[in-house]
Amino acid sequence: MNKIEKFVRTHRLPEEFVSIAEQYYQPLVTKIAKLTIGGSIRVLGISGAQGTGKSTLAKFAAQVLIHDFGLTVVCLSLDDFYLRRSERLDLASNIHPLFATRGVPGTHDIRLATKVIDGLLAGDRVQMPRFDKSLDDRAVVDHSDISEGRVNLVVLEGWCVGAKAQCSELLLEPINELERIDDADGKWRTYSNEALASQYTGLYSKLDYLVFLKAPSFGCIYEWRSEQEKKLWEKVGDGLGVMDSVALQRFIMHCERITRDCLTRLPITADAVLNLDHAHGVDSLTYNNSN
Protein backbone atom coordinates (compact mmCIF):
# COMPACT_ATOMS: atom_id res chain seq x y z
CA MET A 1 0.00 0.00 0.00
CA ASN A 2 1.51 3.35 -1.07
CA LYS A 3 1.25 6.61 0.88
CA ILE A 4 -1.74 7.92 -1.06
CA GLU A 5 -3.69 4.69 -0.63
CA LYS A 6 -2.91 4.78 3.09
CA PHE A 7 -4.12 8.40 3.26
CA VAL A 8 -7.38 7.39 1.55
CA ARG A 9 -7.95 4.55 4.01
CA THR A 10 -7.04 6.64 7.07
CA HIS A 11 -9.42 9.45 6.15
CA ARG A 12 -12.14 7.16 4.76
CA LEU A 13 -12.08 8.75 1.34
CA PRO A 14 -13.54 7.22 -1.84
CA GLU A 15 -11.15 5.13 -3.93
CA GLU A 16 -11.42 7.69 -6.73
CA PHE A 17 -9.34 10.04 -4.60
CA VAL A 18 -6.20 8.01 -5.35
CA SER A 19 -6.11 9.05 -9.02
CA ILE A 20 -7.10 12.63 -8.15
CA ALA A 21 -4.26 12.88 -5.65
CA GLU A 22 -1.72 11.37 -8.04
CA GLN A 23 -2.72 13.54 -10.99
CA TYR A 24 -3.45 16.86 -9.29
CA TYR A 25 -2.72 17.07 -5.55
CA GLN A 26 0.77 15.58 -5.62
CA PRO A 27 2.14 17.90 -8.34
CA LEU A 28 0.57 20.92 -6.65
CA VAL A 29 2.02 20.05 -3.24
CA THR A 30 5.44 19.34 -4.77
CA LYS A 31 5.38 22.81 -6.29
CA ILE A 32 4.39 24.31 -2.92
CA ALA A 33 7.21 22.36 -1.23
CA LYS A 34 9.81 23.80 -3.60
CA LEU A 35 8.51 27.34 -3.05
CA THR A 36 8.50 26.81 0.72
CA ILE A 37 12.03 25.43 0.76
CA GLY A 38 13.11 28.33 -1.44
CA GLY A 39 11.65 30.81 1.04
CA SER A 40 8.83 32.13 -1.17
CA ILE A 41 6.00 30.70 0.93
CA ARG A 42 5.46 30.73 4.68
CA VAL A 43 1.66 31.02 4.75
CA LEU A 44 -0.48 28.97 2.36
CA GLY A 45 -4.17 29.72 1.93
CA ILE A 46 -6.68 27.10 0.76
CA SER A 47 -10.07 28.49 -0.22
CA GLY A 48 -13.29 26.98 -1.52
CA ALA A 49 -16.99 26.78 -0.79
CA GLN A 50 -18.47 24.36 1.72
CA GLY A 51 -17.84 20.73 0.83
CA THR A 52 -15.18 21.32 -1.82
CA GLY A 53 -12.46 19.42 0.06
CA LYS A 54 -10.36 22.16 1.64
CA SER A 55 -9.55 20.25 4.82
CA THR A 56 -8.72 17.10 2.83
CA LEU A 57 -6.28 19.03 0.65
CA ALA A 58 -4.77 20.69 3.73
CA LYS A 59 -4.25 17.33 5.45
CA PHE A 60 -2.81 15.76 2.30
CA ALA A 61 -0.46 18.69 1.76
CA ALA A 62 0.72 18.55 5.37
CA GLN A 63 1.40 14.82 5.17
CA VAL A 64 3.45 15.13 1.98
CA LEU A 65 5.34 18.22 3.13
CA ILE A 66 6.20 16.67 6.49
CA HIS A 67 7.07 13.13 5.44
CA ASP A 68 8.50 13.66 1.94
CA PHE A 69 10.21 17.02 2.37
CA GLY A 70 10.95 17.17 6.09
CA LEU A 71 9.10 20.44 6.63
CA THR A 72 7.34 21.53 9.81
CA VAL A 73 3.73 22.34 8.97
CA VAL A 74 0.79 23.56 11.04
CA CYS A 75 -2.73 23.46 9.58
CA LEU A 76 -5.31 25.98 10.74
CA SER A 77 -8.96 26.25 9.81
CA LEU A 78 -10.63 29.64 9.69
CA ASP A 79 -13.61 27.85 11.28
CA ASP A 80 -11.62 27.38 14.47
CA PHE A 81 -11.47 31.15 14.88
CA TYR A 82 -15.23 31.66 15.06
CA LEU A 83 -16.27 33.93 17.87
CA ARG A 84 -17.67 32.19 20.91
CA ARG A 85 -21.42 31.65 20.85
CA SER A 86 -21.87 34.28 23.58
CA GLU A 87 -19.87 36.80 21.52
CA ARG A 88 -21.98 36.16 18.43
CA LEU A 89 -25.12 36.61 20.48
CA ASP A 90 -23.77 39.98 21.59
CA LEU A 91 -23.27 40.91 17.93
CA ALA A 92 -26.80 39.72 17.19
CA SER A 93 -28.13 41.92 19.96
CA ASN A 94 -26.07 45.03 19.20
CA ILE A 95 -25.59 44.90 15.40
CA HIS A 96 -28.00 42.50 13.66
CA PRO A 97 -29.83 39.27 14.63
CA LEU A 98 -28.27 37.35 11.71
CA PHE A 99 -24.87 37.49 13.41
CA ALA A 100 -26.05 34.81 15.83
CA THR A 101 -25.23 32.40 13.00
CA ARG A 102 -21.54 31.66 12.45
CA GLY A 103 -20.09 31.89 8.97
CA VAL A 104 -19.81 35.29 7.37
CA PRO A 105 -17.01 37.82 7.90
CA GLY A 106 -17.66 39.51 11.21
CA THR A 107 -18.19 36.22 13.06
CA HIS A 108 -14.49 35.33 13.38
CA ASP A 109 -11.89 36.45 15.92
CA ILE A 110 -9.44 37.90 13.38
CA ARG A 111 -7.16 39.36 16.06
CA LEU A 112 -6.72 35.88 17.49
CA ALA A 113 -6.10 34.36 14.04
CA THR A 114 -3.44 36.99 13.32
CA LYS A 115 -1.81 36.46 16.71
CA VAL A 116 -1.67 32.68 16.23
CA ILE A 117 -0.18 32.90 12.73
CA ASP A 118 2.39 35.50 13.79
CA GLY A 119 3.33 33.37 16.79
CA LEU A 120 3.77 30.24 14.68
CA LEU A 121 5.97 32.07 12.19
CA ALA A 122 8.07 33.45 15.04
CA GLY A 123 8.54 30.00 16.55
CA ASP A 124 6.73 30.90 19.77
CA ARG A 125 4.80 28.50 21.96
CA VAL A 126 1.28 28.79 20.53
CA GLN A 127 -2.01 27.25 21.58
CA MET A 128 -4.44 26.88 18.69
CA PRO A 129 -8.18 27.32 19.29
CA ARG A 130 -10.64 24.66 18.16
CA PHE A 131 -14.32 25.14 17.35
CA ASP A 132 -16.84 22.39 18.06
CA LYS A 133 -19.59 22.63 15.45
CA SER A 134 -21.72 20.09 17.30
CA LEU A 135 -21.83 22.55 20.22
CA ASP A 136 -21.71 25.65 18.01
CA ASP A 137 -19.05 27.05 20.34
CA ARG A 138 -15.31 27.25 21.04
CA ALA A 139 -14.00 23.91 22.24
CA VAL A 140 -11.77 23.20 25.22
CA VAL A 141 -8.25 22.55 23.91
CA ASP A 142 -5.54 20.34 25.37
CA HIS A 143 -1.79 19.87 25.01
CA SER A 144 -2.15 18.39 21.51
CA ASP A 145 -3.19 21.83 20.27
CA ILE A 146 0.08 23.49 21.24
CA SER A 147 2.87 24.22 18.76
CA GLU A 148 6.36 25.05 19.88
CA GLY A 149 9.42 25.94 17.81
CA ARG A 150 10.10 26.92 14.22
CA VAL A 151 7.34 26.33 11.67
CA ASN A 152 8.23 26.22 7.97
CA LEU A 153 4.67 26.58 6.70
CA VAL A 154 1.30 27.63 8.10
CA VAL A 155 -1.72 26.40 6.15
CA LEU A 156 -4.93 28.39 6.58
CA GLU A 157 -8.03 26.87 5.02
CA GLY A 158 -11.54 28.30 4.98
CA TRP A 159 -14.54 28.96 2.80
CA CYS A 160 -13.92 32.72 2.54
CA VAL A 161 -10.11 32.75 2.72
CA GLY A 162 -8.90 35.27 0.16
CA ALA A 163 -12.38 36.75 -0.38
CA LYS A 164 -12.60 40.41 -1.36
CA ALA A 165 -15.05 43.07 -0.23
CA GLN A 166 -17.70 44.12 -2.75
CA CYS A 167 -18.37 47.67 -3.83
CA SER A 168 -21.28 49.23 -1.92
CA GLU A 169 -23.49 49.38 -5.01
CA LEU A 170 -23.55 45.59 -5.24
CA LEU A 171 -24.96 45.39 -1.71
CA LEU A 172 -28.10 47.32 -2.53
CA GLU A 173 -30.07 44.46 -4.05
CA PRO A 174 -30.66 41.32 -1.93
CA ILE A 175 -29.22 38.16 -3.43
CA ASN A 176 -31.67 35.66 -1.89
CA GLU A 177 -34.70 35.26 0.35
CA LEU A 178 -32.67 35.57 3.54
CA GLU A 179 -31.31 38.97 2.57
CA ARG A 180 -34.66 40.15 1.21
CA ILE A 181 -36.64 39.27 4.35
CA ASP A 182 -34.15 39.27 7.26
CA ASP A 183 -31.79 41.98 6.01
CA ALA A 184 -34.14 44.28 4.14
CA ASP A 185 -32.15 47.39 5.08
CA GLY A 186 -28.81 45.76 4.19
CA LYS A 187 -27.27 46.42 7.62
CA TRP A 188 -26.06 42.84 8.12
CA ARG A 189 -24.39 42.43 4.75
CA THR A 190 -22.90 45.93 4.93
CA TYR A 191 -21.32 45.27 8.34
CA SER A 192 -19.96 41.94 7.10
CA ASN A 193 -18.59 43.54 3.94
CA GLU A 194 -16.87 46.27 5.98
CA ALA A 195 -15.26 43.61 8.19
CA LEU A 196 -14.03 41.84 5.06
CA ALA A 197 -12.58 45.10 3.75
CA SER A 198 -10.68 45.82 6.96
CA GLN A 199 -9.80 43.03 9.42
CA TYR A 200 -9.93 40.16 6.92
CA THR A 201 -7.93 42.00 4.28
CA GLY A 202 -5.18 42.43 6.87
CA LEU A 203 -5.23 38.71 7.68
CA TYR A 204 -5.26 37.65 4.03
CA SER A 205 -2.34 39.93 3.25
CA LYS A 206 -0.23 37.37 5.12
CA LEU A 207 -0.97 34.72 2.49
CA ASP A 208 2.02 34.04 0.26
CA TYR A 209 0.19 31.55 -1.95
CA LEU A 210 -3.52 30.87 -2.46
CA VAL A 211 -5.11 27.68 -3.78
CA PHE A 212 -8.78 27.87 -4.78
CA LEU A 213 -11.01 24.80 -5.14
CA LYS A 214 -13.61 25.95 -7.65
CA ALA A 215 -17.01 24.27 -7.56
CA PRO A 216 -18.63 23.96 -11.01
CA SER A 217 -21.68 25.88 -9.84
CA PHE A 218 -23.30 27.27 -6.71
CA GLY A 219 -25.94 24.54 -6.99
CA CYS A 220 -23.40 21.81 -6.18
CA ILE A 221 -22.50 23.40 -2.89
CA TYR A 222 -25.71 22.54 -1.05
CA GLU A 223 -25.39 18.87 -2.03
CA TRP A 224 -21.75 18.68 -0.96
CA ARG A 225 -22.41 20.53 2.30
CA SER A 226 -25.26 18.09 2.99
CA GLU A 227 -22.76 15.24 2.80
CA GLN A 228 -20.62 16.98 5.43
CA GLU A 229 -23.63 17.46 7.70
CA LYS A 230 -24.51 13.79 7.40
CA LYS A 231 -20.99 12.82 8.49
CA LEU A 232 -21.23 15.21 11.45
CA TRP A 233 -24.57 13.68 12.46
CA GLU A 234 -23.06 10.16 12.25
CA LYS A 235 -20.20 11.32 14.47
CA VAL A 236 -22.00 13.26 17.20
CA GLY A 237 -25.70 12.55 16.80
CA ASP A 238 -28.39 15.20 17.03
CA GLY A 239 -26.22 17.92 18.61
CA LEU A 240 -26.77 21.66 18.71
CA GLY A 241 -24.59 22.27 15.67
CA VAL A 242 -26.12 19.57 13.42
CA MET A 243 -28.52 20.97 10.84
CA ASP A 244 -31.49 19.40 9.06
CA SER A 245 -32.18 20.20 5.39
CA VAL A 246 -34.23 23.33 6.10
CA ALA A 247 -31.65 24.74 8.52
CA LEU A 248 -28.86 23.90 6.08
CA GLN A 249 -30.57 25.75 3.22
CA ARG A 250 -30.88 28.81 5.42
CA PHE A 251 -27.26 28.49 6.55
CA ILE A 252 -26.03 28.31 2.94
CA MET A 253 -27.97 31.49 2.15
CA HIS A 254 -25.89 33.33 4.76
CA CYS A 255 -22.80 32.55 2.69
CA GLU A 256 -24.27 32.79 -0.80
CA ARG A 257 -23.26 36.35 -1.61
CA ILE A 258 -19.57 35.90 -0.80
CA THR A 259 -19.47 32.37 -2.22
CA ARG A 260 -20.78 33.52 -5.60
CA ASP A 261 -18.34 36.42 -5.63
CA CYS A 262 -15.44 34.06 -4.87
CA LEU A 263 -16.52 31.76 -7.71
CA THR A 264 -16.17 34.74 -10.03
CA ARG A 265 -13.04 36.43 -8.70
CA LEU A 266 -10.75 33.84 -7.13
CA PRO A 267 -10.21 31.74 -10.28
CA ILE A 268 -8.49 34.87 -11.64
CA THR A 269 -6.60 36.02 -8.55
CA ALA A 270 -5.62 32.75 -6.82
CA ASP A 271 -2.15 31.35 -7.52
CA ALA A 272 -3.48 27.86 -8.26
CA VAL A 273 -7.00 26.70 -9.10
CA LEU A 274 -8.37 23.17 -8.83
CA ASN A 275 -11.42 23.12 -11.10
CA LEU A 276 -13.88 20.57 -9.68
CA ASP A 277 -16.49 18.62 -11.61
CA HIS A 278 -20.08 17.81 -10.64
CA ALA A 279 -19.06 14.39 -9.32
CA HIS A 280 -16.72 16.01 -6.80
CA GLY A 281 -13.67 15.09 -8.85
CA VAL A 282 -11.11 17.40 -10.45
CA ASP A 283 -11.31 18.53 -14.07
CA SER A 284 -8.06 20.47 -14.18
CA LEU A 285 -5.34 22.29 -12.27
CA THR A 286 -4.35 25.74 -13.51
CA TYR A 287 -1.81 28.30 -12.34
CA ASN A 288 -2.09 32.07 -12.49
CA ASN A 289 1.55 32.96 -11.90
CA SER A 290 4.94 32.06 -13.28
CA ASN A 291 6.40 30.50 -10.11
C-alpha positions as CSV (number, residue, x, y, z in Angstrom):
1,M,0.0,0.0,0.0
2,N,1.5,3.3,-1.1
3,K,1.2,6.6,0.9
4,I,-1.7,7.9,-1.1
5,E,-3.7,4.7,-0.6
6,K,-2.9,4.8,3.1
7,F,-4.1,8.4,3.3
8,V,-7.4,7.4,1.5
9,R,-8.0,4.6,4.0
10,T,-7.0,6.6,7.1
11,H,-9.4,9.5,6.2
12,R,-12.1,7.2,4.8
13,L,-12.1,8.8,1.3
14,P,-13.5,7.2,-1.8
15,E,-11.1,5.1,-3.9
16,E,-11.4,7.7,-6.7
17,F,-9.3,10.0,-4.6
18,V,-6.2,8.0,-5.4
19,S,-6.1,9.0,-9.0
20,I,-7.1,12.6,-8.2
21,A,-4.3,12.9,-5.6
22,E,-1.7,11.4,-8.0
23,Q,-2.7,13.5,-11.0
24,Y,-3.5,16.9,-9.3
25,Y,-2.7,17.1,-5.6
26,Q,0.8,15.6,-5.6
27,P,2.1,17.9,-8.3
28,L,0.6,20.9,-6.6
29,V,2.0,20.0,-3.2
30,T,5.4,19.3,-4.8
31,K,5.4,22.8,-6.3
32,I,4.4,24.3,-2.9
33,A,7.2,22.4,-1.2
34,K,9.8,23.8,-3.6
35,L,8.5,27.3,-3.1
36,T,8.5,26.8,0.7
37,I,12.0,25.4,0.8
38,G,13.1,28.3,-1.4
39,G,11.7,30.8,1.0
40,S,8.8,32.1,-1.2
41,I,6.0,30.7,0.9
42,R,5.5,30.7,4.7
43,V,1.7,31.0,4.8
44,L,-0.5,29.0,2.4
45,G,-4.2,29.7,1.9
46,I,-6.7,27.1,0.8
47,S,-10.1,28.5,-0.2
48,G,-13.3,27.0,-1.5
49,A,-17.0,26.8,-0.8
50,Q,-18.5,24.4,1.7
51,G,-17.8,20.7,0.8
52,T,-15.2,21.3,-1.8
53,G,-12.5,19.4,0.1
54,K,-10.4,22.2,1.6
55,S,-9.6,20.3,4.8
56,T,-8.7,17.1,2.8
57,L,-6.3,19.0,0.7
58,A,-4.8,20.7,3.7
59,K,-4.2,17.3,5.5
60,F,-2.8,15.8,2.3
61,A,-0.5,18.7,1.8
62,A,0.7,18.5,5.4
63,Q,1.4,14.8,5.2
64,V,3.4,15.1,2.0
65,L,5.3,18.2,3.1
66,I,6.2,16.7,6.5
67,H,7.1,13.1,5.4
68,D,8.5,13.7,1.9
69,F,10.2,17.0,2.4
70,G,11.0,17.2,6.1
71,L,9.1,20.4,6.6
72,T,7.3,21.5,9.8
73,V,3.7,22.3,9.0
74,V,0.8,23.6,11.0
75,C,-2.7,23.5,9.6
76,L,-5.3,26.0,10.7
77,S,-9.0,26.2,9.8
78,L,-10.6,29.6,9.7
79,D,-13.6,27.9,11.3
80,D,-11.6,27.4,14.5
81,F,-11.5,31.1,14.9
82,Y,-15.2,31.7,15.1
83,L,-16.3,33.9,17.9
84,R,-17.7,32.2,20.9
85,R,-21.4,31.7,20.9
86,S,-21.9,34.3,23.6
87,E,-19.9,36.8,21.5
88,R,-22.0,36.2,18.4
89,L,-25.1,36.6,20.5
90,D,-23.8,40.0,21.6
91,L,-23.3,40.9,17.9
92,A,-26.8,39.7,17.2
93,S,-28.1,41.9,20.0
94,N,-26.1,45.0,19.2
95,I,-25.6,44.9,15.4
96,H,-28.0,42.5,13.7
97,P,-29.8,39.3,14.6
98,L,-28.3,37.3,11.7
99,F,-24.9,37.5,13.4
100,A,-26.1,34.8,15.8
101,T,-25.2,32.4,13.0
102,R,-21.5,31.7,12.5
103,G,-20.1,31.9,9.0
104,V,-19.8,35.3,7.4
105,P,-17.0,37.8,7.9
106,G,-17.7,39.5,11.2
107,T,-18.2,36.2,13.1
108,H,-14.5,35.3,13.4
109,D,-11.9,36.5,15.9
110,I,-9.4,37.9,13.4
111,R,-7.2,39.4,16.1
112,L,-6.7,35.9,17.5
113,A,-6.1,34.4,14.0
114,T,-3.4,37.0,13.3
115,K,-1.8,36.5,16.7
116,V,-1.7,32.7,16.2
117,I,-0.2,32.9,12.7
118,D,2.4,35.5,13.8
119,G,3.3,33.4,16.8
120,L,3.8,30.2,14.7
121,L,6.0,32.1,12.2
122,A,8.1,33.5,15.0
123,G,8.5,30.0,16.6
124,D,6.7,30.9,19.8
125,R,4.8,28.5,22.0
126,V,1.3,28.8,20.5
127,Q,-2.0,27.2,21.6
128,M,-4.4,26.9,18.7
129,P,-8.2,27.3,19.3
130,R,-10.6,24.7,18.2
131,F,-14.3,25.1,17.3
132,D,-16.8,22.4,18.1
133,K,-19.6,22.6,15.4
134,S,-21.7,20.1,17.3
135,L,-21.8,22.5,20.2
136,D,-21.7,25.7,18.0
137,D,-19.1,27.0,20.3
138,R,-15.3,27.3,21.0
139,A,-14.0,23.9,22.2
140,V,-11.8,23.2,25.2
141,V,-8.2,22.5,23.9
142,D,-5.5,20.3,25.4
143,H,-1.8,19.9,25.0
144,S,-2.2,18.4,21.5
145,D,-3.2,21.8,20.3
146,I,0.1,23.5,21.2
147,S,2.9,24.2,18.8
148,E,6.4,25.1,19.9
149,G,9.4,25.9,17.8
150,R,10.1,26.9,14.2
151,V,7.3,26.3,11.7
152,N,8.2,26.2,8.0
153,L,4.7,26.6,6.7
154,V,1.3,27.6,8.1
155,V,-1.7,26.4,6.1
156,L,-4.9,28.4,6.6
157,E,-8.0,26.9,5.0
158,G,-11.5,28.3,5.0
159,W,-14.5,29.0,2.8
160,C,-13.9,32.7,2.5
161,V,-10.1,32.7,2.7
162,G,-8.9,35.3,0.2
163,A,-12.4,36.8,-0.4
164,K,-12.6,40.4,-1.4
165,A,-15.1,43.1,-0.2
166,Q,-17.7,44.1,-2.7
167,C,-18.4,47.7,-3.8
168,S,-21.3,49.2,-1.9
169,E,-23.5,49.4,-5.0
170,L,-23.5,45.6,-5.2
171,L,-25.0,45.4,-1.7
172,L,-28.1,47.3,-2.5
173,E,-30.1,44.5,-4.0
174,P,-30.7,41.3,-1.9
175,I,-29.2,38.2,-3.4
176,N,-31.7,35.7,-1.9
177,E,-34.7,35.3,0.3
178,L,-32.7,35.6,3.5
179,E,-31.3,39.0,2.6
180,R,-34.7,40.1,1.2
181,I,-36.6,39.3,4.4
182,D,-34.2,39.3,7.3
183,D,-31.8,42.0,6.0
184,A,-34.1,44.3,4.1
185,D,-32.1,47.4,5.1
186,G,-28.8,45.8,4.2
187,K,-27.3,46.4,7.6
188,W,-26.1,42.8,8.1
189,R,-24.4,42.4,4.7
190,T,-22.9,45.9,4.9
191,Y,-21.3,45.3,8.3
192,S,-20.0,41.9,7.1
193,N,-18.6,43.5,3.9
194,E,-16.9,46.3,6.0
195,A,-15.3,43.6,8.2
196,L,-14.0,41.8,5.1
197,A,-12.6,45.1,3.7
198,S,-10.7,45.8,7.0
199,Q,-9.8,43.0,9.4
200,Y,-9.9,40.2,6.9
201,T,-7.9,42.0,4.3
202,G,-5.2,42.4,6.9
203,L,-5.2,38.7,7.7
204,Y,-5.3,37.7,4.0
205,S,-2.3,39.9,3.2
206,K,-0.2,37.4,5.1
207,L,-1.0,34.7,2.5
208,D,2.0,34.0,0.3
209,Y,0.2,31.6,-2.0
210,L,-3.5,30.9,-2.5
211,V,-5.1,27.7,-3.8
212,F,-8.8,27.9,-4.8
213,L,-11.0,24.8,-5.1
214,K,-13.6,26.0,-7.6
215,A,-17.0,24.3,-7.6
216,P,-18.6,24.0,-11.0
217,S,-21.7,25.9,-9.8
218,F,-23.3,27.3,-6.7
219,G,-25.9,24.5,-7.0
220,C,-23.4,21.8,-6.2
221,I,-22.5,23.4,-2.9
222,Y,-25.7,22.5,-1.1
223,E,-25.4,18.9,-2.0
224,W,-21.7,18.7,-1.0
225,R,-22.4,20.5,2.3
226,S,-25.3,18.1,3.0
227,E,-22.8,15.2,2.8
228,Q,-20.6,17.0,5.4
229,E,-23.6,17.5,7.7
230,K,-24.5,13.8,7.4
231,K,-21.0,12.8,8.5
232,L,-21.2,15.2,11.5
233,W,-24.6,13.7,12.5
234,E,-23.1,10.2,12.2
235,K,-20.2,11.3,14.5
236,V,-22.0,13.3,17.2
237,G,-25.7,12.5,16.8
238,D,-28.4,15.2,17.0
239,G,-26.2,17.9,18.6
240,L,-26.8,21.7,18.7
241,G,-24.6,22.3,15.7
242,V,-26.1,19.6,13.4
243,M,-28.5,21.0,10.8
244,D,-31.5,19.4,9.1
245,S,-32.2,20.2,5.4
246,V,-34.2,23.3,6.1
247,A,-31.7,24.7,8.5
248,L,-28.9,23.9,6.1
249,Q,-30.6,25.7,3.2
250,R,-30.9,28.8,5.4
251,F,-27.3,28.5,6.6
252,I,-26.0,28.3,2.9
253,M,-28.0,31.5,2.2
254,H,-25.9,33.3,4.8
255,C,-22.8,32.5,2.7
256,E,-24.3,32.8,-0.8
257,R,-23.3,36.4,-1.6
258,I,-19.6,35.9,-0.8
259,T,-19.5,32.4,-2.2
260,R,-20.8,33.5,-5.6
261,D,-18.3,36.4,-5.6
262,C,-15.4,34.1,-4.9
263,L,-16.5,31.8,-7.7
264,T,-16.2,34.7,-10.0
265,R,-13.0,36.4,-8.7
266,L,-10.8,33.8,-7.1
267,P,-10.2,31.7,-10.3
268,I,-8.5,34.9,-11.6
269,T,-6.6,36.0,-8.5
270,A,-5.6,32.7,-6.8
271,D,-2.2,31.4,-7.5
272,A,-3.5,27.9,-8.3
273,V,-7.0,26.7,-9.1
274,L,-8.4,23.2,-8.8
275,N,-11.4,23.1,-11.1
276,L,-13.9,20.6,-9.7
277,D,-16.5,18.6,-11.6
278,H,-20.1,17.8,-10.6
279,A,-19.1,14.4,-9.3
280,H,-16.7,16.0,-6.8
281,G,-13.7,15.1,-8.9
282,V,-11.1,17.4,-10.5
283,D,-11.3,18.5,-14.1
284,S,-8.1,20.5,-14.2
285,L,-5.3,22.3,-12.3
286,T,-4.3,25.7,-13.5
287,Y,-1.8,28.3,-12.3
288,N,-2.1,32.1,-12.5
289,N,1.5,33.0,-11.9
290,S,4.9,32.1,-13.3
291,N,6.4,30.5,-10.1
